[in-house]
Amino acid sequence: MIIKTLAVGPIMANCFILGCEETLEAVVIDPGDEADRILRALAESNLTVKWILNTHGHFDHVSANKPMKDATGAPILIHAEDAPMLEQLSDSAAAWGLKAENSPSPDRYLNDGDQIRFGKITLGVLYTPGHTRGGVTFHTDGHVFVGDTLFAGSIGRTDFPGGSFEILKQSIQKKLFVLPDAVQVHTGHGPSTTIGDEKRTNPFVGENASFQG
């Protein structure tokens, strides 16, 4: 599987391009900004986008939905709980002193247990709320793409509307920490980590966590 990571926009959100090496079909996870740069990265590997996937609805992860859909025609998928955010991206970005373009409405809603296929690759969908009401994680052999649910040594903020530390903790411990320790965790900001490292050392949700919310 081809995996490309681009930190995009002023908040440096990680956008992921996953491609099938056999068919050259691809998905783009969290196109938060810099659509031209994402499109160039796709073209470099001759990849064709089949799906645009949103882990959650915050503007720094979805603000390039519209130009990506305009350029590729690919459907936009997000959980129903976060879909209303797509119509409020301009206002959300303005609160941070930034600019963003509202996203088109999603073409399909994501649900826990869904399977997203592109080429020879299948991504499973895990419902992992807590950072937002509609947060999801995408997983395939040896890899999870978690958005802002889990970070290397940290977790997503829960002080935004729809956030809940207790719900986020349950999502991480019951949906992510049951995966094999070697699984690579591709986060929405910053470096990747592994399930095993976070289980052992994460100060918020790991085995010796001291933070109580």
C-alpha positions in Angstrom: 0.0 0.0 0.0 1.2 3.5 -0.9 1.0 5.9 2.1 1.8 9.6 1.7 1.6 12.1 4.6 1.2 15.8 4.0 1.0 18.3 6.9 -1.3 20.9 5.4 -2.6 24.4 6.3 -1.6 26.8 9.0 -2.5 24.3 11.8 -0.4 21.6 10.1 -3.1 18.9 10.0 -2.0 15.6 8.6 -3.6 14.6 5.3 -3.1 11.0 4.2 -3.1 9.6 0.7 -3.5 5.8 0.6 -3.1 4.1 -2.8 -3.4 0.6 -4.1 -0.1 -0.3 -5.9 -1.9 -2.7 -8.3 -4.8 -0.6 -9.5 -3.6 2.9 -8.6 -7.0 3.7 -6.9 -6.7 5.9 -3.8 -8.4 7.5 -1.0 -7.6 10.9 0.6 -8.1 11.1 4.3 -8.6 14.6 5.8 -7.9 17.0 3.1 -7.6 20.0 5.4 -6.0 22.5 3.1 -3.7 23.0 0.1 -5.7 21.0 -2.4 -3.2 21.8 -5.2 -0.4 20.2 -3.1 -2.6 17.1 -2.5 -3.4 16.8 -6.2 0.3 17.1 -7.1 1.1 14.3 -4.7 -1.6 12.1 -6.3 -0.3 12.8 -9.8 3.2 11.9 -8.8 2.1 8.4 -8.3 -0.6 8.3 -11.0 -3.3 7.8 -8.4 -7.0 8.2 -9.0 -9.1 9.2 -6.0 -12.1 6.9 -5.3 -13.1 8.4 -1.9 -12.6 11.5 0.1 -12.7 10.4 3.8 -13.2 12.7 6.8 -12.2 11.4 10.3 -14.2 14.3 11.8 -15.6 17.7 10.8 -13.2 20.3 12.2 -12.2 22.8 9.5 -8.4 22.1 9.7 -9.2 18.5 8.5 -11.8 19.1 5.8 -11.4 22.6 4.3 -10.1 21.2 1.0 -13.1 18.9 0.6 -14.7 21.2 -2.1 -11.7 21.7 -4.3 -10.8 18.0 -4.0 -14.3 17.0 -5.0 -14.3 19.6 -7.8 -11.0 18.2 -9.2 -11.6 14.5 -8.8 -15.4 13.9 -8.6 -14.8 11.6 -5.6 -17.6 11.2 -3.0 -17.2 12.7 0.4 -17.8 10.4 3.4 -18.2 11.5 7.0 -20.1 10.3 10.1 -23.6 11.8 10.3 -23.0 13.4 13.7 -20.2 15.6 12.2 -21.9 16.3 8.8 -23.4 19.6 10.0 -19.9 21.0 10.6 -19.2 20.9 6.8 -21.6 23.8 6.3 -20.0 25.9 9.0 -16.3 25.7 8.0 -16.0 29.4 7.1 -17.3 30.5 10.4 -15.2 28.0 12.3 -12.0 29.0 10.6 -12.8 32.7 11.1 -12.9 32.1 14.9 -9.2 31.2 14.6 -8.5 34.2 12.3 -8.3 31.9 9.3 -10.2 31.4 6.1 -11.9 28.2 4.9 -14.5 27.3 2.2 -17.6 25.4 3.2 -17.7 21.8 2.1 -20.3 20.2 -0.1 -22.7 18.0 1.7 -21.5 14.4 2.2 -22.4 11.8 -0.4 -22.6 9.1 2.2 -22.5 8.7 6.0 -20.0 6.5 7.7 -21.0 4.0 10.4 -19.1 1.7 12.7 -18.2 -1.5 10.9 -18.4 -0.1 7.4 -15.9 -1.2 4.8 -14.4 1.2 2.3 -12.8 -0.5 -0.7 -10.3 1.0 -3.2 -8.4 -1.3 -5.5 -7.3 -4.4 -3.6 -7.4 -2.6 -0.2 -10.2 -2.5 2.3 -10.5 0.1 5.1 -12.6 -0.7 8.1 -14.5 2.1 9.9 -14.4 2.4 13.7 -16.7 4.8 15.4 -14.4 6.7 17.9 -16.3 9.7 19.3 -15.0 11.9 22.1 -13.0 14.6 20.3 -16.2 15.2 18.3 -19.5 13.4 18.3 -18.9 11.9 15.0 -15.2 11.0 15.0 -14.1 7.9 13.2 -10.9 5.9 12.7 -10.0 4.0 9.5 -8.0 0.8 9.8 -6.4 -1.7 7.5 -3.6 -4.3 8.0 -1.1 -2.8 10.4 -2.3 0.8 10.2 -5.0 3.0 11.8 -5.8 6.6 10.8 -7.2 8.2 13.9 -7.7 11.9 13.1 -7.6 13.8 16.4 -8.7 10.9 18.6 -5.2 9.9 19.7 -1.7 11.4 19.4 1.8 10.3 20.3 1.8 10.9 24.0 -1.5 12.7 24.1 -5.2 12.7 23.1 -7.5 15.0 21.2 -9.0 18.0 22.9 -12.4 17.5 24.5 -13.2 21.1 25.3 -14.8 21.9 22.0 -18.6 21.5 21.5 -19.4 17.8 21.3 -16.2 16.7 23.1 -16.1 14.4 26.1 -13.0 13.0 27.9 -14.9 10.0 29.2 -16.3 9.1 25.8 -12.9 9.7 24.1 -11.2 7.5 26.7 -13.7 4.7 26.1 -13.2 5.0 22.3 -9.4 4.7 22.6 -9.4 1.9 25.2 -12.2 -0.2 23.7 -11.7 0.4 20.0 -8.0 1.1 19.5 -6.1 -0.5 22.4 -7.6 -3.9 21.6 -5.6 -3.8 18.4 -2.2 -5.5 18.1 0.7 -3.5 19.7 2.6 -3.2 16.5 -0.2 -1.4 14.6 1.0 2.0 13.4 -1.1 4.9 14.5 -1.2 7.7 12.0 -2.4 10.8 13.8 -4.1 14.0 12.8 -1.2 16.2 13.9 2.4 15.4 14.6 4.3 12.1 14.4 3.0 8.6 14.1 3.2 6.2 17.0 2.1 2.6 17.8 -0.7 1.1 19.7 1.7 -0.6 22.1 3.6 2.6 22.9 0.4 4.5 23.7 -1.0 1.7 25.8 2.2 1.6 27.9 3.1 5.3 28.1 0.2 7.6 27.2 -0.3 9.8 30.3 -4.0 10.3 29.6 -5.3 6.9 28.6 -2.3 4.5 29.0 -1.8 1.7 31.6 -0.4 4.2 34.1 -2.5 7.2 33.2 -2.9 9.8 36.0 -5.2 12.3 34.2 -8.8 11.9 35.3 -10.6 14.4 33.1 
